[in-house]
Amino acid sequence: MKVISEFKAFVLRGSVIDLAVGVIIGAAFGKIVTSLVDNILNPVLGLFLGKMDMKGLYLALDGKAYATLEEAEKVKAPLLKYGLFLQNILDFVIIAFVIFI
């Protein structure tokens, strides 16, 4: 039972609880930033870039042309979805900037 009492002492230390709270708040903040990028920043950027949706940017690796990303996914074409990658980079930059501040 010594292991259980040591584990209980470890868990109840302030730093472990602070870390757990930080992880939970960080996860919630990540969702907020993702929503900000998806629902506010990307539409504004898309408007300035000629009504383009960043999520829809892709390159079909099979050499064929598809009208939309959904059409390419429907036929299970191999895709390089660089629009989604750019969106995730934007998410990361915003979170990293907030942490830096």
Number of C-alpha atoms within 10 A of each C-alpha: 6 7 8 9 10 11 11 11 10 13 12 11 10 9 11 12 13 10 11 11 12 12 12 11 12 13 12 12 13 16 13 13 17 20 14 14 19 17 11 11 15 19 16 14 15 14 12 10 11 8 11 15 17 20 17 14 16 18 19 16 11 9 9 9 11 15 7 12 17 11 12 18 13 9 9 9 17 13 14 13 16 15 16 16 15 14 18 15 12 17 20 15 12 17 17 11 9 9 8 7 6
